[in-house]
Amino acid sequence: MESIDFVREQTAYLAGVAAGLGSLTNQIAFVGTADTEGHFLELSFEAGVKAVKPDAKISAELLDKKADIQTGRSTARSLYRSGVDIITHMGGSAGAGIESEALARVRSGEKLWVIGSQSGLEEASSEVQLASMDVHLDKAVSSVMQEVREGKFHGRRHKVFGLKEGGVSLTGYRKKLREQDAQQIESYANRLITAEIALPACSKLGIRPNLAIPPYIFPFKGKINKG
């Protein structure tokens, strides 16, 4: 049996770069899950924002994994009212609620964005998504199948797919940001691939997020909202 993991911290970092470059109010938010992985993604996102906009104000909301669409909408409503103009979310029902709230506000004339992760509302995505954090499961499966065909599959291994392996990517930003900003995001992506940039969670703790590790081991920076 072979296990597969994706370096989502890399796209969270790039999402932070995109948010920093795209924000007009200098107020940005991250909405994730109240667990170890959510905390690691928050740290990576914050590092990306600070790389391009050190003085940005970053808000973080960590929701229960079971948070529903209404919780997402109310969370987004509160953040947008506080002056935030870009919210990055990690998908799920809460993410759909965030995009729904953003869409309603954009259609009423507000200048707002979200950065989502594949599972946002399709209707909302084209109008309000500044970028999307994508996970390419097909690339991982294709890689494993190639090993099987070549007789190189031995199982009992843990394979990690990041930007370099094509397992994750940040997409969509070229349609919304200036060319110079898009090039800057791609420069940061290359620096992540070559390990010129060390992600705070991976480098500081020396491990990938593991949901088997009790979340309370790590002090969360964001506000935990049970929803």
C-alpha positions as CSV (number, residue, x, y, z in Angstrom):
1,M,0.0,0.0,0.0
2,E,1.4,3.4,-0.9
3,S,0.2,6.6,0.8
4,I,0.1,10.0,-1.0
5,D,0.2,13.5,0.5
6,F,0.1,16.9,-1.1
7,V,2.2,20.0,0.0
8,R,-0.8,22.3,0.3
9,E,1.4,24.7,2.3
10,Q,3.1,25.7,-0.9
11,T,-0.2,26.8,-2.5
12,A,-1.3,28.5,0.7
13,Y,2.0,30.5,0.6
14,L,1.3,31.5,-3.0
15,A,-2.3,32.4,-2.1
16,G,-0.8,34.7,0.5
17,V,1.4,36.3,-2.1
18,A,-1.6,36.8,-4.5
19,A,-3.7,38.2,-1.7
20,G,-1.0,40.6,-0.7
21,L,-0.6,41.8,-4.2
22,G,-4.3,42.0,-4.9
23,S,-5.6,43.7,-1.7
24,L,-6.6,47.4,-1.9
25,T,-7.5,47.8,1.7
26,N,-4.4,46.1,3.1
27,Q,-6.7,43.9,5.2
28,I,-6.7,40.2,4.3
29,A,-8.2,37.1,5.9
30,F,-7.6,33.4,6.1
31,V,-10.4,30.9,6.9
32,G,-9.3,27.4,7.6
33,T,-10.0,24.4,9.9
34,A,-9.3,24.2,13.6
35,D,-6.8,21.4,13.4
36,T,-3.0,20.9,12.9
37,E,-3.2,21.1,9.1
38,G,-5.3,24.2,9.2
39,H,-2.8,25.9,11.5
40,F,0.1,24.9,9.2
41,L,-1.7,26.3,6.2
42,E,-2.5,29.5,8.1
43,L,1.2,30.0,8.9
44,S,2.2,29.4,5.3
45,F,-0.5,31.8,4.0
46,E,0.6,34.5,6.4
47,A,4.3,34.1,5.4
48,G,3.2,34.6,1.7
49,V,1.3,37.8,2.5
50,K,4.2,39.2,4.6
51,A,6.7,38.4,1.8
52,V,5.1,41.0,-0.5
53,K,3.1,43.2,1.9
54,P,4.8,43.3,5.4
55,D,2.4,45.9,6.8
56,A,-0.8,44.0,5.8
57,K,-3.3,43.3,8.6
58,I,-4.2,39.5,8.5
59,S,-7.2,38.1,10.2
60,A,-7.7,34.3,10.7
61,E,-10.7,32.3,11.5
62,L,-10.4,28.6,12.2
63,L,-13.7,26.8,11.8
64,D,-14.9,23.3,12.8
65,K,-14.5,20.9,9.9
66,K,-18.3,20.4,10.0
67,A,-19.0,24.2,9.6
68,D,-21.8,24.6,7.1
69,I,-22.6,27.1,4.4
70,Q,-24.4,29.5,6.7
71,T,-21.4,29.6,9.0
72,G,-19.2,30.4,6.0
73,R,-21.5,33.2,5.0
74,S,-21.7,34.8,8.5
75,T,-17.9,34.5,8.9
76,A,-17.4,36.2,5.5
77,R,-19.9,38.9,6.3
78,S,-18.1,39.8,9.5
79,L,-14.7,39.9,7.9
80,Y,-15.9,42.0,4.9
81,R,-17.6,44.4,7.2
82,S,-14.4,44.8,9.1
83,G,-12.6,46.1,6.0
84,V,-11.1,42.8,4.7
85,D,-11.3,42.7,0.9
86,I,-9.7,39.3,0.2
87,I,-10.6,36.1,2.0
88,T,-8.7,32.9,1.4
89,H,-10.6,29.7,2.3
90,M,-9.8,26.0,2.1
91,G,-13.1,24.8,0.5
92,G,-15.8,22.6,1.9
93,S,-19.3,23.8,2.8
94,A,-18.0,26.8,4.7
95,G,-16.0,27.8,1.7
96,A,-19.1,27.7,-0.5
97,G,-20.8,30.0,2.0
98,I,-17.9,32.4,1.8
99,E,-18.0,32.6,-1.9
100,S,-21.8,33.0,-1.8
101,E,-21.5,36.0,0.5
102,A,-18.7,37.5,-1.7
103,L,-20.8,37.0,-4.8
104,A,-23.8,38.8,-3.3
105,R,-21.6,41.7,-2.3
106,V,-19.8,42.0,-5.6
107,R,-23.1,42.1,-7.4
108,S,-24.2,44.9,-5.2
109,G,-21.1,46.9,-6.2
110,E,-18.4,46.1,-3.7
111,K,-14.8,45.3,-4.7
112,L,-14.0,42.0,-3.0
113,W,-12.2,38.8,-3.8
114,V,-11.9,35.2,-2.5
115,I,-9.1,32.8,-3.1
116,G,-10.6,29.3,-3.0
117,S,-9.6,25.7,-3.3
118,Q,-11.3,23.8,-6.1
119,S,-14.6,23.2,-4.3
120,G,-16.1,26.6,-4.3
121,L,-19.4,27.4,-6.0
122,E,-18.9,27.3,-9.8
123,E,-21.2,30.2,-10.3
124,A,-19.2,32.3,-7.8
125,S,-15.8,31.3,-9.0
126,S,-15.7,33.3,-12.3
127,E,-16.8,36.5,-10.6
128,V,-15.2,36.6,-7.3
129,Q,-12.2,34.2,-7.2
130,L,-8.9,35.9,-7.5
131,A,-7.1,32.6,-7.7
132,S,-7.7,28.9,-6.9
133,M,-5.5,26.5,-4.8
134,D,-5.7,23.3,-6.7
135,V,-4.7,19.7,-5.8
136,H,-4.0,17.4,-8.8
137,L,-4.9,13.9,-7.6
138,D,-4.8,12.8,-11.2
139,K,-1.1,13.5,-11.4
140,A,-0.4,11.5,-8.2
141,V,-2.5,8.5,-9.5
142,S,-0.8,8.7,-12.9
143,S,2.6,8.6,-11.2
144,V,1.8,5.5,-9.2
145,M,0.3,3.8,-12.2
146,Q,3.4,4.5,-14.2
147,E,5.5,2.8,-11.4
148,V,3.2,-0.2,-11.7
149,R,3.6,-0.4,-15.4
150,E,7.4,-0.2,-15.1
151,G,7.6,-2.7,-12.3
152,K,8.9,-0.1,-9.9
153,F,6.0,-0.1,-7.5
154,H,7.0,-1.6,-4.2
155,G,4.3,-0.2,-1.9
156,R,4.6,0.8,1.8
157,R,6.0,4.2,0.8
158,H,4.8,7.7,1.5
159,K,5.0,9.9,-1.5
160,V,4.7,13.7,-1.4
161,F,3.5,15.8,-4.3
162,G,4.2,19.5,-4.3
163,L,4.7,22.2,-7.0
164,K,7.7,20.4,-8.4
165,E,5.8,17.2,-8.9
166,G,2.7,18.9,-10.3
167,G,0.6,17.8,-7.4
168,V,-0.5,21.3,-6.4
169,S,-0.7,24.7,-8.1
170,L,-2.2,28.1,-7.8
171,T,-4.3,29.0,-10.9
172,G,-6.6,31.7,-12.2
173,Y,-4.7,34.7,-11.0
174,R,-3.5,35.8,-14.5
175,K,-7.0,36.8,-15.4
176,K,-7.4,39.1,-12.4
177,L,-3.9,40.5,-11.5
178,R,-1.5,42.7,-13.4
179,E,1.2,41.0,-15.5
180,Q,3.9,42.1,-13.2
181,D,2.1,40.7,-10.2
182,A,1.5,37.4,-12.0
183,Q,5.2,37.2,-12.8
184,Q,6.0,37.8,-9.1
185,I,3.8,34.9,-8.0
186,E,5.5,32.7,-10.5
187,S,8.9,33.8,-9.2
188,Y,7.9,32.8,-5.7
189,A,6.6,29.5,-7.0
190,N,10.0,28.8,-8.5
191,R,11.7,29.7,-5.3
192,L,9.5,27.3,-3.4
193,I,10.4,24.6,-5.9
194,T,14.1,25.2,-5.5
195,A,13.8,25.4,-1.7
196,E,15.1,28.9,-1.7
197,I,12.1,29.7,0.4
198,A,11.5,27.6,3.5
199,L,7.9,27.2,4.5
200,P,7.4,28.1,8.2
201,A,5.5,25.0,9.2
202,C,7.7,22.5,7.4
203,S,11.0,24.1,8.3
204,K,10.2,25.0,11.8
205,L,8.6,21.8,12.9
206,G,10.4,19.5,10.5
207,I,7.2,17.5,9.6
208,R,4.3,17.6,7.2
209,P,0.9,18.1,8.7
210,N,-0.4,14.9,10.2
211,L,-4.0,14.7,11.4
212,A,-2.9,12.0,13.8
213,I,-1.1,14.6,15.8
214,P,-3.4,16.1,18.4
215,P,-4.2,19.7,17.3
216,Y,-3.7,21.1,20.7
217,I,0.1,20.4,20.5
218,F,0.4,23.6,18.4
219,P,-0.7,27.0,19.6
220,F,-3.2,28.4,17.0
221,K,-2.7,32.0,15.9
222,G,-6.1,32.4,14.4
223,K,-9.4,32.7,16.3
224,I,-11.1,29.3,16.6
225,N,-14.8,29.5,15.8
226,K,-16.9,26.4,16.4
227,G,-19.6,27.7,14.0
